[in-house]
Structure formats: structure tokens, C-alpha cells
Amino acid sequence: MTKELFKGSILFGPVPAVLVTTINREGQANIFTVGWTGVACSHPPLVTIAVRKERLSYENIRATGEFVINLTTGKMLKMTDFCGCRSGRKVDKIKHFGLELEPGVDVAVPSLKISPVALECRVRSVTELGSHDLFIAEIVRNKVDASLIDKDGRIRLGEAGLLAYCHGEYFALGRRPLATFGHSVAKKAVRQARQQKKNQDRKGKKESF
Ligand SMILES: Cc1cc2nc3c(=O)[nH]c(=O)nc-3n(C[C@H](O)[C@H](O)[C@H](O)COP(=O)(O)O)c2cc1C
């Protein structure tokens, strides 16, 4: 491949486009879209979001030390874009889309009913970086839509049709994975057993229609 050179910038993707819920001191909820989010640590479970100081959501998170990351799906495309283009200072985005909220379990911040997975987060630290401040937060509770949990209790996140953002464009993940974790180093017998299981699962699915 022949590469052309560009000055350093965030040419990085895909990233998840998530909807983050927050509340102000009076308990009024707001949502905004975040693409600069990621996993920082497995144990304890830490995530990051990078937020500009001028956002209403920034004020809310600073005031309460809590937020909820709501994963988004293809069905949530329009609201994900809108909530990233309009501030809660001007529009009540929750009313605008008639969104139903579910009360927080371990935080005071509600989550979005329409989202398949909500991560309740408590802020651990805030670092000023430049355009954005980086919040590192601990996930204190996960809420997962029952439709994504299979009969063996496994969470099938890949089936949610999650939304990704890549250099100005949105994509929904396909439901068929290309492969599973560890397939490149798995022994042939393990690969065959996995394939067999997959075929059986697929057959089972078809028969149930
Ligand atoms: C796809 C997408 C990703 C975004 N990612 C971020 C982000 O990571 N950090 C941020 O501060 N703003 C981000 N924004 C912009 C905010 O969501 C936007 O300014 C929003 O209107 C702020 O709302 P608020 O004032 O109600 O908090 C993003 C917008 C879009 C459309």
C-alpha cells in the first residue's frame, strides 16, 4: 500500500456512538452523543469519555459525578445524530423524541429504555487535556435487555445491531460475526466444535420461525 502523509489528527475509527444520560443538581435529565469513549481497564471496570467544557452534559457530570452510557443501535440513528447536534440548553431532547427513561439502580442518573445496554458510571477522575476533559469512570452497574440474553445466560451483544461512527459516517454492525475471539490460535478440533455448535444454533433459529 502506498501511503500519503497528513498532519496528526483524530483519523480514528470506528468508535461507538453512544448516548450519555446525565442529570443536573435538580434531577433534570439530559442526553448527548459521545464518540470519544473507550475502555480503560477491565478490573476495576473503567471507561473514559472525553467531553468539551461548554456542553450542558459537562456541567451535569461535574455537578453529580455520575453518568450513564447507553449503547445505541441502528434504530436509534436519528436520535443519536440529533442529540449530538443540539444542546439541552436549547432543546429538551428527551421530550423531543418522547424517550422513556428507566430509573438508575446504583446511580441517580436514569437510562434510556430504548437502549439495549446501559452502563451506570461513577466518575473517578477528570483530566484537562485541551479541547476536551477526560473523565475516567467506574462502571458500577450494567443493565442488559433480556432479549440479548440467550438460554444459557450469555449476553449476545453482537446481535444488538450496535451503531458505530467512522470519520463522519454512521454504520450499524451486522449481526453475523466474522469470527470469534481466539479463533486464530484455536486448535482445529475446537474450531470444528464451535462451527458445529454455530450450525446447530442457526438450524434451531430457523426451525423456530
Ligand atoms: C457522532 C457524534 C459524536 C460526538 N462525540 C462527542 C464527544 O465525544 N465529546 C463531546 O464533548 N461532544 C461530542 N459530540 C457533540 C455533542 O454531543 C453535542 O455538542 C451536544 O449537542 C452536546 O449536548 P449538551 O449541550 O446537551 O450536553 C458528538 C456529536 C456527534 C454527532
The ligand as a Gaussian input file, in Angstrom:
#p B3LYP/6-31G(d) Opt

LIG

0 1
 C      -21.330000      11.335000      16.464000
 C      -21.065000      12.419000      17.469000
 C      -20.097000      12.222000      18.440000
 C      -19.838000      13.220000      19.394000
 N      -18.880000      12.996000      20.320000
 C      -18.630000      13.939000      21.275000
 C      -17.657000      13.679000      22.286000
 O      -17.034000      12.637000      22.332000
 N      -17.459000      14.652000      23.206000
 C      -18.142000      15.841000      23.214000
 O      -17.916000      16.703000      24.072000
 N      -19.079000      16.098000      22.254000
 C      -19.343000      15.161000      21.303000
 N      -20.291000      15.397000      20.346000
 C      -21.028000      16.680000      20.360000
 C      -22.099000      16.756000      21.462000
 O      -22.865000      15.581000      21.526000
 C      -23.023000      17.963000      21.153000
 O      -22.293000      19.159000      21.233000
 C      -24.264000      18.028000      22.028000
 O      -25.161000      18.934000      21.431000
 C      -23.987000      18.468000      23.456000
 O      -25.192000      18.451000      24.138000
 P      -25.449000      19.091000      25.579000
 O      -25.049000      20.545000      25.499000
 O      -26.910000      18.895000      25.769000
 O      -24.611000      18.339000      26.544000
 C      -20.561000      14.431000      19.375000
 C      -21.550000      14.629000      18.385000
 C      -21.803000      13.623000      17.450000
 C      -22.871000      13.831000      16.418000

